[in-house]
């Protein structure tokens, strides 16, 4: 009789343990998927960079007070802020930023449209990989500024020259990032996809690109960095009234005018745009990809 009770209770106990385990997992998912409180977000994500900027400004002002360099070599934060106010009152500050940002984003989108199919082709076709793989790696290591003189000679001083330099700097990074992501796909995923009928473009769309997304995203981030640096190099070297004044040209104008405060202004604006693009576009994408793969628990 006791043995019968044990055999009857055991499944009930196992079922109860299973139900408890499922309830615990549901509770964990509920907790982690909850919205992060505003106060915690401010403490974890806003306060650290604000503190870092404040420390830089304090150290900078201390160096100015200590007279480690003449004023014309090391302007004070107040002098650089004066340049910001002057450009704002003249209505040119946003024009500087938009001229460069619009070029950079459009050039990056063009590089994305070219680099993605190129990366797929290199990763999936052996002959193309053997032929173009080393070329892409070599182009990625070539400094973007090296493309400015030939682009000016070939295309002249116009926006087409700017976009050509951006493409030559960004396309190899995007393509190589996608190739690296595809190389890290487990073969089981590809076999399972073919078993389910995913071949050709369907395989690329539903299997290859989603599985390679982490590496592809890393290539996109690097591609944007190369786009932005290539554009700044082109704007610094190539000067024409038809091109307008972007951040790179603003930096060069500061050098020509021997105005270190204007040089610092251009540097800070270039840095600010790079940080803003990363925080507003790439960081959310990266968190979403990692969270979808269970690699980002919170934040």
C-alpha positions in Angstrom: 0.0 0.0 0.0 2.8 2.4 0.9 4.6 1.5 -2.4 1.5 2.3 -4.3 1.2 5.7 -2.6 4.8 6.4 -3.5 4.3 5.6 -7.1 1.2 7.8 -7.3 2.8 10.7 -5.4 6.0 10.7 -7.5 4.5 12.0 -10.7 2.5 14.5 -8.7 5.7 15.7 -7.1 7.6 15.8 -10.4 4.7 17.7 -11.9 4.8 20.1 -9.1 8.5 20.7 -9.4 8.1 21.2 -13.2 5.3 23.7 -12.6 7.4 25.5 -10.0 10.4 25.6 -12.4 8.2 27.1 -15.1 6.7 29.6 -12.7 10.3 30.6 -11.6 11.4 31.1 -15.2 8.3 33.1 -16.0 9.0 35.3 -13.0 12.6 35.8 -14.2 11.4 36.8 -17.6 8.9 39.2 -16.1 11.5 40.8 -13.9 14.1 41.2 -16.7 11.6 42.5 -19.3 10.4 45.2 -17.0 11.3 48.8 -17.8 14.4 50.1 -16.1 13.5 52.9 -13.6 14.5 56.4 -14.7 16.6 57.0 -11.7 18.7 53.9 -12.4 19.1 54.8 -16.0 20.3 58.3 -15.1 22.8 56.8 -12.6 24.1 54.1 -14.8 24.1 55.7 -18.3 24.0 59.5 -17.9 26.0 60.2 -14.8 29.3 58.5 -15.8 29.8 60.4 -19.1 28.7 63.6 -17.6 31.2 63.1 -14.8 33.9 62.3 -17.3 33.2 65.5 -19.3 33.2 67.5 -16.1 36.6 66.1 -15.1 38.1 66.9 -18.5 36.8 70.5 -18.2 38.3 70.8 -14.7 41.7 69.5 -15.8 41.6 71.7 -18.9 40.9 74.8 -16.9 43.6 73.9 -14.3 46.1 73.6 -17.2 45.1 77.0 -18.5 45.5 78.5 -15.0 48.9 76.8 -14.6 50.0 78.5 -17.9 51.5 75.3 -19.3 51.1 76.8 -22.7 50.4 80.3 -24.1 46.8 81.3 -24.6 47.1 81.1 -28.4 48.1 77.4 -28.1 45.8 76.4 -25.3 42.6 78.4 -25.2 40.4 78.3 -22.1 37.0 76.4 -22.1 35.4 79.9 -21.9 37.1 80.9 -25.1 35.9 77.8 -27.0 32.4 78.4 -25.6 32.6 81.9 -27.0 33.2 80.4 -30.4 30.1 78.3 -30.0 28.0 81.4 -29.0 29.4 83.4 -32.0 28.6 80.6 -34.5 25.1 80.2 -33.0 24.4 83.9 -33.2 25.6 84.0 -36.7 23.4 81.1 -37.6 26.3 79.0 -38.9 26.7 76.4 -36.1 23.9 74.1 -37.3 25.0 74.6 -40.9 28.5 73.3 -40.1 27.1 70.2 -38.4 24.4 69.5 -41.0 26.7 69.9 -44.0 28.9 67.1 -42.6 26.3 64.9 -41.1 24.1 64.8 -44.2 27.1 63.9 -46.3 28.3 61.3 -43.9 24.9 59.6 -43.5 24.2 59.5 -47.2 27.7 58.2 -48.0 27.3 55.5 -45.3 23.9 54.4 -46.7 25.5 54.1 -50.2 28.3 52.1 -48.7 25.8 49.9 -46.9 24.0 49.3 -50.2 27.2 48.3 -51.9 29.1 46.6 -49.0 26.2 44.2 -48.0 25.8 42.3 -51.3 29.5 42.4 -51.8 30.1 40.8 -48.4 27.5 38.1 -49.2 29.2 37.4 -52.5 32.7 37.2 -51.0 31.5 35.0 -48.1 29.5 32.5 -50.2 31.4 32.2 -53.5 34.9 30.6 -53.1 36.4 32.1 -56.3 35.2 35.6 -55.5 36.6 35.2 -51.9 40.0 34.1 -53.2 40.0 37.1 -55.7 38.6 39.9 -53.6 39.1 38.9 -50.0 42.8 40.1 -49.8 41.9 43.2 -51.8 39.2 44.2 -49.3 41.5 43.6 -46.4 44.2 45.8 -48.1 41.7 48.5 -48.8 40.5 48.5 -45.2 44.0 49.0 -43.9 44.7 51.9 -46.4 44.3 55.3 -44.8 41.3 57.1 -46.2 43.2 60.3 -46.7 45.2 58.6 -49.5 42.0 58.5 -51.6 41.5 62.3 -51.5 44.1 63.4 -54.1 43.0 60.9 -56.8 39.3 61.6 -56.1 39.9 65.3 -56.6 41.7 64.7 -59.8 39.1 62.2 -61.1 35.9 63.9 -60.0 36.9 67.5 -59.2 35.9 69.6 -56.1 32.3 68.5 -55.6 30.1 66.3 -53.5 30.8 63.3 -55.8 34.4 63.4 -54.7 33.3 63.4 -51.0 31.1 60.4 -51.5 33.7 58.5 -53.5 36.2 58.9 -50.6 33.5 57.8 -48.1 32.7 54.7 -50.2 36.3 53.7 -50.6 36.8 54.0 -46.8 33.6 52.3 -45.6 32.7 49.6 -48.1 35.6 47.3 -47.2 34.8 47.5 -43.5 31.1 46.7 -44.0 31.9 43.8 -46.4 34.6 42.3 -44.2 32.3 42.6 -41.1 29.6 40.6 -42.9 32.1 38.0 -44.1 33.4 37.6 -40.5 29.8 37.2 -39.2 29.0 34.6 -41.9 32.1 32.7 -41.1 31.0 32.3 -37.5 27.5 30.8 -38.4 27.3 27.2 -37.1 27.0 24.8 -40.1 24.0 23.2 -38.5 22.0 26.4 -39.1 22.7 26.3 -42.8 21.9 22.6 -43.1 18.6 23.1 -41.2 17.7 26.0 -43.4 18.3 23.9 -46.6 16.3 21.1 -45.2 13.4 23.5 -44.7 13.8 24.7 -48.3 15.7 27.9 -47.7 18.1 28.2 -50.6 19.5 31.1 -52.6 18.1 34.5 -51.7 15.7 32.9 -49.2 18.7 31.4 -47.4 20.5 34.7 -47.4 17.5 36.6 -46.1 16.2 34.2 -43.5 19.2 32.2 -42.4 22.5 33.9 -43.2 21.9 37.5 -42.5 20.1 37.0 -39.2 22.7 34.5 -38.0 25.5 36.8 -39.0 23.9 39.9 -37.5 26.4 40.4 -34.5 29.4 40.4 -36.8 27.6 42.4 -39.5 26.6 45.1 -36.9 30.3 45.3 -35.8 31.2 45.9 -39.4 28.5 48.6 -39.7 29.9 50.4 -36.7 33.4 50.2 -38.1 32.1 51.3 -41.5 30.5 54.4 -40.0 33.7 55.2 -38.3 35.6 54.9 -41.6 32.9 57.0 -43.3 33.2 59.8 -40.8 37.0 59.8 -40.8 37.1 59.7 -44.6 34.7 62.6 -44.8 36.7 64.7 -42.4 39.9 64.0 -44.3 38.2 65.0 -47.6 36.7 68.2 -46.1 40.1 69.2 -44.6 42.1 68.8 -47.8 39.5 69.7 -50.4 38.3 73.3 -50.2 35.8 75.1 -52.5 33.0 77.6 -52.1 30.7 75.2 -53.9 31.3 72.5 -51.2 30.1 74.7 -48.3 31.7 74.7 -44.8 31.5 71.4 -43.0 33.3 70.4 -39.8 36.5 69.4 -41.5 36.6 72.7 -43.4 35.9 74.5 -40.1 38.9 72.8 -38.6 41.1 73.8 -41.5 39.8 77.4 -41.4 40.8 77.5 -37.7 44.3 76.4 -38.6 44.6 79.0 -41.4 43.4 81.7 -39.1 45.7 80.6 -36.3 42.6 80.4 -34.0 43.0 77.5 -31.6 39.6 78.2 -30.1 38.0 77.5 -33.5 40.2 74.4 -33.9 39.0 73.1 -30.6 35.4 73.9 -31.5 35.7 71.9 -34.7 37.3 69.0 -32.9 34.6 68.9 -30.2 31.8 69.1 -32.8 33.4 66.2 -34.8 33.6 64.2 -31.6 30.1 65.1 -30.5 28.6 63.9 -33.8 30.5 60.6 -33.6 29.3 60.0 -30.0 25.7 61.0 -30.9 25.5 58.6 -33.9 26.8 55.8 -31.7 24.4 56.4 -28.8 21.3 57.1 -31.0 21.7 54.5 -33.7 24.3 51.8 -33.1 24.1 51.2 -29.3 20.3 50.6 -29.4 20.7 48.2 -32.4 23.5 46.4 -30.6 21.4 46.1 -27.4 18.5 44.8 -29.3 20.5 42.2 -31.1 22.2 41.0 -27.9 18.9 41.0 -26.0 17.3 38.9 -28.8 20.0 36.3 -28.4 19.8 36.3 -24.6 23.2 37.9 -24.2 22.0 41.1 -22.6 20.1 40.5 -19.4 19.4 44.0 -18.4 20.0 47.6 -19.4 
